[in-house]
Amino acid sequence: MALTYPSTPEHGSYDVVIIGGAIMGSSTAWFLANNPDFDGKILVVERDPSYEFTSTARTNSCIRQQFSTELNVRISQFGAEFYQNLRSYMGGDTRVPETKIQNYGYMYLADTEAFANVLRANQKVQRDAGAETRLMNAEEIAAAYPFYNVDDILLGSINTKDEGYFDGGGMFDWFRRSAREKGVEYVGNEVVAITKATDGRRVESITLKSGEVISCGTLVNASGPRAAVTAEMAGLSVPVEPRKRFTWIFTAEQPLDQDLPLTIDPSGVHMRQDGPKSYLAGCPADPDPAAAFEDFNMDHNRWESHVWPIIATRIPQFEAIKVVTEWAGHYAYNTLDQNAILGPHPEVENFIFQNGFSGHGLQQSPAMGRGTAEWIAYGAYKSLDLKPFHYERVISGEAFVETAVI
């Protein structure tokens, strides 16, 4: 993902300044650049053009429709449509590869009646929105996926249409590359101050670490786990913090003879197929506090004492496995309700939030970029109505709850 960006902007004023050039900021830039009703200048400021430690670079790159709210289902449906028609959306550019989701699906496993009831309620929401989620009892799971130990399982939920692994990194590369080719300017720099008008109602300018002061018409906070830092520079707050998530890639002495769905064990550990004979597993830290922005250290005891025993119990063939590589990444975790925070601040009207995706950002980036671009261009949403994610709920403390969070 490494690129060389200039550090100094070409102009002293831009119609839109986006703070954060990873997938969410780049999606917004791309949709704006492709909007026939928008012809303004766009600047994207990215503090680390290597993207090495971004949530985008350290994602597990999966997409699902198994959410508990209709809006999140429809957001991922558009994500699947966009990704699987990426070349078409990019204007038929033959450099863009033909893309397809690896549809092995997500398998949620419930070991209590309470969780089984959550899966039943979620399935109804998903089916009503057009998803093909199926519920399976333990016997049906064992017949279809005989490698699972289902002795403690009451119910499973799976959808194998537009759900599984996708090349989110490739989609990000094309958002960014195409946006730049269409005139979006990217700089490798850092915003260190935001200046508002004297009445406090609008952002007037940003100051870069290198000293330049840049005027802006609209400011988009696409800062990922650093969202609160960006908001604070404008005298605002947003309940987003970095939370560590661990990932391991492993091989098995006895590989499975069919693809492993992204399996969400009742313990919270998840695992999926990663390559023809390799697998991926992940889980949060425990305890799970806010992490330091620069803390990407692995907790090696987490694998030995927690993850591996759970994997081996759920899939006995995984008793003998070997870790090939591992990494820690950060969720941009919304502590209010683990859902996105979007739209303008009600008092600072040209400060736009695009934050708090809590691990869903990669799959949601097409819909969220499109929606944010629509709001900037029209002051309204033209496709999906994303107002339930607006900042007002942060002020009121009224959570927009999503129960299907991994």
Secondary structure by P-SEA (a helix, b strand, c coil): cbbbbbcccccccccbbbccccaaaaaaaaaaaaccccbbbbbbbbcccccccccccccccccccccccaaaaaaaaaaaaaaaacccccccccccccccccccbbbbbbccaaaaaaaaaaaaaaaaaccbbbbbcaaaaaaaccccccccccbbbbbcccccccaaaaaaaaaaaaaaaabbbbbcccccccccccccccccccccccbbbbbbcbbbcccccaaaaaaaaacccccbbbbbbbbbbbccccccccccccccccccbbbbbcccccccccccccccccccccccccaaaaaacccaaaaaaacccccbbbbcccbbbbbccccccccccccccccccccccccccccccccaaaaaaaaaaaaaaccccccccccccccccccccccccccccc
